[in-house]
Amino acid sequence: MAPEVSRKWSHKIDTLRRDKLFHEPPTDKTAYPLLADATKPHIESFNAIFTRGGLIEEALKEIGTQVLLDGNPDDENTSQRNTLSVRIADVSLEKPQIPPHSAIENTRLEILPSECRERHSTYRGRLWATLEYKINNGDWHKTRRELGNMPVMLGVRQAIPDQMPRMLLMCYCSRTAATSRR
């Protein structure tokens, strides 16, 4: 068990204390409660985007179904023109993963933020949309398309599960030890 560390900070550098916190993180939530309080509104607003009934769902309702017509726009006879109706049914963000071209066989694809820093890459997830379309009065068809990558903040639902600093460090150390044995 990690020793209890005073949470009061001074104007001094406190190198030894910071080093000890890095190697032996506290077992409670964080050693930096003011930092956690400062980032809380950002995390809550990010989570509000993707929750059920959240901002994305409200935006999709507002966008609704878009109808496109083919042919000459100056032609007033629209009965002979085809219609394409398109709507976005769902938008989702995957948890950050190791890119498929970088993954080693039989390894987990989940990636940690510290691994992203070492790779000089962004901690990001793939953003997907489920599109529905129909031509004229036909049936609705679904297709799922990737919209690109979106950066993910630590502490949000799409990030790694909400773990204590000590658990993250243990997970990272076990991964680096397994990788160095290969």
ABEGO torsion letter per residue (X at the ends): XBBBBBABBBABAGAAAAAAAAABBBABABABAAAAAAAAAAAAAAAAAABBGBAAAAAAAAAEBBBBBBEBAABABAAABBBBBBBBABBBBBBBBBBAAABBBGBBABBBAAAAAAAGBBBBBBBBBBBBBBBEABBBBBBBBBAEBBBBBBGBAABBBBBBAAAAAAAAAAAAAAAAAX
